[in-house]
Amino acid sequence: MSESDQAKPSSTANPIPFKAETRQLLEILIHSLYTNREIFLRELISNASDALVRVDFEMLTRRDILDPDAELSIRVIPNKDDDTLVIEDTGIGMNRQELEEDLGTIAKSGAKAFMAATQESAKNLSDIIGQFGVGFYSAFMVADWIRVESRSYLPEAEAYAWQSAGADTFTIEPVEKANRGTRVIIKLKDDAKEFLESGRLRDIIRKHSDFIAFPIYISDETEQVNRQTALWRQQPRQVEEKEYFDFYKQFTLDFEDPLTHAHMAVDAPVQMYALLFIPKLGERSMFSPRSEDGLKLYSRKILIQEYCKDLLPQYFRFIPGVVDSEDLPLNVSRESVQSNRVMAQLKKLVTGKVIEIIGKLAQEKPDQYAVFWEAHGQNIKEGIATDPVEGENLKPFLRFHTNLESKKWSSLDDYIQRMKPEQKQIYYILGEDDRSVRFSPHLDLVKNHGYEVVLFTDPMDPFVLLNLKSYKDHSLENVATAKIEPAKEADTKTEEPSEKLAVDDYPALIERFKAVLGDKVTAVHMTDRLSDSPARLVDPEGTLNPEMQRVYKMIRKEYETPKKVLELNPKHPILTRLNVISADNPLNRIVIELIYEDALLVEGIHPEPASMIGRIQELIEAALKE
């Protein structure tokens, strides 16, 4: 009798009714639970792998086993002549009683408890199923009927066939089967003929079952489809660096080697294996097979989720890799993982390892870390800005330029080591870019003290500063608002100007600025906190600090920056020369407007920089007339 003949529904076997609860469950499982039909093959291959594991163990402890020399393997056989798909293994097999108990009753006595749970709970079905062991029934998504032919590993055992169309009954009858193991024959529905194509089957196997410990073949092919060896399940000391790099390139199709990697093998508090990589590039390769962020999540080398986003914080989404645990509590379809303590422990372990390898890279390979920072620094900033708890561990990873170290990246620890003996604060300045912020008048005062200033010029930096109030007992202070006493003249590196405004001249010049600028500013006054710059803009008391202003401006497009106070430097030659010309002189208005707009420009808040062109041209014309 041919395989096709064997697969036909039997007319002689007596039908056995499914239990009422099992019939209801079968209806739910076929039509409601699974969202991706291809996973039926993963489930059947997983069952076959379990059967092979069991017979492998039996062969270690006893000799009287049927077909002791048979290869432990799985075959997937598409038959286009009769539209059947066969999944066959040489595993432990089943006798008649096991077929009825394992396939005739979903999770044995668990069916009734499950139905009670569905009636009592308002949660999603997949959240309350737990481990009911019903993966086999996912095949009914694509099947008109299913026939399972099996013979136990015991030499005296007889072979039996279980068959059902997924309705109310199933049958069990004797069958001719000479070899050990199980053959699952699926009569495919008309809309499931794609699973007869060898290429489609190969893709599914490599996606979901690539690391099954036993070889998987398609039809009578001698070349196995799956890679079989799960690199992450090997002991780290047995794996060479080239193997890690080769795996990474195959996994991501990235042409570059990763900056670093981590191989985890953990037994407690939860059993897990993991292989994590830090890419050299910030963006995925255009050839990358990974269309989303997330780690590949396996359970016993069976792919559970292609893109698991629950194992790392969102700001570590650039990390590709694999996590495999035998402690995962899966829902019935294996398409998602129940949210519980085990997942929380896995996330804690994996996140901690990522922080560890980033820290090691920063400490041991600063040049490589500079590459990391330029590729992934935004993610570190995002972590500090969005995660106040875990963000504390990320602060040492920050890198920035300063007014004294403009070419190389510095850390907060580097800054502290270079601080002046009397200095207590870490000073910083906000700006649009590193080049323009170095001209900020806010730097005049700290330059006279010789203080170093961190340049925060990235759009993300204001958000970072909301959670970066201090570092290692040093508060961070914006030089625009810091209470710094002017340096003593003997300590400054700038020479005292030969000319400066007399105090008696202050009121008249201030009034001239007010007359020209009007309500563009809230006030004008002289200051002793400037040396190289003619003026600066500061916030009136009671307004939001500069960091919050920038945050509001980015998240609320209608937000308007509050009007500023204009502070003037009475020692600057522009002011002293402006003072001697008449208020009626056309240069008076032009110079005052340009001083104000220069200050706006340096602050990065000029609403229309191009409008300065006309005034600059006026100034040139006026100067040429002199």
Rosetta blueprint (number, residue, H / E / L):
1 M L
2 S L
3 E H
4 S H
5 D H
6 Q H
7 A H
8 K L
9 P L
10 S L
11 S L
12 T L
13 A L
14 N L
15 P L
16 I E
17 P E
18 F L
19 K L
20 A H
21 E H
22 T H
23 R H
24 Q H
25 L H
26 L H
27 E H
28 I H
29 L H
30 I H
31 H H
32 S H
33 L H
34 Y L
35 T L
36 N L
37 R L
38 E L
39 I H
40 F H
41 L H
42 R H
43 E H
44 L H
45 I H
46 S H
47 N H
48 A H
49 S H
50 D H
51 A H
52 L H
53 V H
54 R H
55 V H
56 D H
57 F H
58 E H
59 M H
60 L H
61 T H
62 R L
63 R L
64 D L
65 I L
66 L L
67 D L
68 P L
69 D L
70 A L
71 E L
72 L L
73 S L
74 I E
75 R E
76 V E
77 I E
78 P E
79 N E
80 K L
81 D L
82 D L
83 D L
84 T E
85 L E
86 V E
87 I E
88 E E
89 D E
90 T L
91 G L
92 I L
93 G L
94 M L
95 N L
96 R H
97 Q H
98 E H
99 L H
100 E H
101 E H
102 D H
103 L H
104 G H
105 T L
106 I L
107 A L
108 K L
109 S L
110 G H
111 A H
112 K H
113 A H
114 F H
115 M H
116 A H
117 A H
118 T H
119 Q H
120 E H
121 S L
122 A L
123 K L
124 N L
125 L H
126 S H
127 D H
128 I H
129 I L
130 G L
131 Q L
132 F L
133 G L
134 V L
135 G H
136 F H
137 Y H
138 S H
139 A H
140 F H
141 M H
142 V L
143 A E
144 D E
145 W E
146 I E
147 R E
148 V E
149 E E
150 S E
151 R E
152 S L
153 Y L
154 L L
155 P L
156 E L
157 A L
158 E L
159 A L
160 Y E
161 A E
162 W E
163 Q E
164 S E
165 A L
166 G L
167 A L
168 D L
169 T E
170 F E
171 T E
172 I E
173 E E
174 P E
175 V L
176 E L
177 K L
178 A L
179 N L
180 R L
181 G E
182 T E
183 R E
184 V E
185 I E
186 I E
187 K E
188 L E
189 K L
190 D H
191 D H
192 A H
193 K H
194 E H
195 F H
196 L H
197 E L
198 S H
199 G H
200 R H
201 L H
202 R H
203 D H
204 I H
205 I H
206 R H
207 K H
208 H H
209 S L
210 D L
211 F L
212 I L
213 A L
214 F L
215 P L
216 I E
217 Y E
218 I E
219 S L
220 D L
221 E L
222 T L
223 E L
224 Q L
225 V L
226 N L
227 R L
228 Q L
229 T L
230 A L
231 L H
232 W H
233 R H
234 Q L
235 Q L
236 P H
237 R H
238 Q H
239 V L
240 E L
241 E H
242 K H
243 E H
244 Y H
245 F H
246 D H
247 F H
248 Y H
249 K H
250 Q H
251 F H
252 T H
253 L L
254 D L
255 F L
256 E L
257 D L
258 P L
259 L L
260 T E
261 H E
262 A E
263 H E
264 M E
265 A E
266 V E
267 D L
268 A L
269 P L
270 V L
271 Q L
272 M E
273 Y E
274 A E
275 L E
276 L E
277 F E
278 I E
279 P L
280 K L
281 L L
282 G L
283 E L
284 R L
285 S L
286 M L
287 F L
288 S L
289 P L
290 R L
291 S L
292 E L
293 D L
294 G L
295 L E
296 K E
297 L E
298 Y E
299 S E
300 R L
301 K L
302 I E
303 L E
304 I E
305 Q E
306 E E
307 Y E
308 C E
309 K L
310 D L
311 L L
312 L L
313 P L
314 Q H
315 Y H
316 F H
317 R L
318 F L
319 I L
320 P L
321 G E
322 V E
323 V E
324 D E
325 S L
326 E L
327 D L
328 L L
329 P L
330 L E
331 N L
332 V L
333 S L
334 R L
335 E L
336 S L
337 V E
338 Q L
339 S L
340 N L
341 R H
342 V H
343 M H
344 A H
345 Q H
346 L H
347 K H
348 K H
349 L H
350 V H
351 T H
352 G H
353 K H
354 V H
355 I H
356 E H
357 I H
358 I H
359 G H
360 K H
361 L H
362 A H
363 Q H
364 E H
365 K L
366 P H
367 D H
368 Q H
369 Y H
370 A H
371 V H
372 F H
373 W H
374 E H
375 A H
376 H H
377 G H
378 Q H
379 N H
380 I H
381 K H
382 E H
383 G H
384 I H
385 A H
386 T H
387 D L
388 P L
389 V L
390 E H
391 G H
392 E H
393 N H
394 L H
395 K H
396 P H
397 F H
398 L L
399 R L
400 F E
401 H E
402 T E
403 N L
404 L L
405 E L
406 S L
407 K L
408 K L
409 W L
410 S E
411 S L
412 L H
413 D H
414 D H
415 Y H
416 I H
417 Q H
418 R H
419 M L
420 K L
421 P L
422 E L
423 Q L
424 K L
425 Q L
426 I E
427 Y E
428 Y E
429 I E
430 L E
431 G L
432 E L
433 D L
434 D H
435 R H
436 S H
437 V H
438 R L
439 F L
440 S L
441 P L
442 H L
443 L H
444 D H
445 L H
446 V H
447 K H
448 N H
449 H H
450 G L
451 Y L
452 E L
453 V E
454 V E
455 L E
456 F E
457 T L
458 D L
459 P L
460 M L
461 D H
462 P H
463 F H
464 V H
465 L H
466 L H
467 N L
468 L L
469 K L
470 S E
471 Y E
472 K L
473 D L
474 H E
475 S E
476 L E
477 E E
478 N E
479 V L
480 A L
481 T L
482 A L
483 K L
484 I L
485 E L
486 P L
487 A L
488 K L
489 E H
490 A H
491 D H
492 T L
493 K L
494 T L
495 E L
496 E L
497 P L
498 S L
499 E L
500 K L
501 L L
502 A L
503 V H
504 D H
505 D H
506 Y H
507 P H
508 A H
509 L H
510 I H
511 E H
512 R H
513 F H
514 K H
515 A H
516 V H
517 L H
518 G H
519 D H
520 K H
521 V E
522 T E
523 A E
524 V E
525 H E
526 M E
527 T L
528 D L
529 R L
530 L L
531 S L
532 D L
533 S L
534 P L
535 A E
536 R E
537 L E
538 V E
539 D L
540 P L
541 E L
542 G L
543 T L
544 L L
545 N L
546 P H
547 E H
548 M H
549 Q H
550 R H
551 V H
552 Y H
553 K H
554 M H
555 I H
556 R L
557 K L
558 E L
559 Y L
560 E L
561 T L
562 P L
563 K L
564 K E
565 V E
566 L E
567 E E
568 L E
569 N L
570 P L
571 K L
572 H L
573 P H
574 I H
575 L H
576 T H
577 R H
578 L H
579 N H
580 V H
581 I L
582 S L
583 A L
584 D L
585 N L
586 P H
587 L H
588 N H
589 R H
590 I H
591 V H
592 I H
593 E H
594 L H
595 I H
596 Y H
597 E H
598 D H
599 A H
600 L H
601 L H
602 V H
603 E H
604 G L
605 I L
606 H L
607 P L
608 E L
609 P H
610 A H
611 S H
612 M H
613 I H
614 G H
615 R H
616 I H
617 Q H
618 E H
619 L H
620 I H
621 E H
622 A H
623 A H
624 L H
625 K H
626 E L
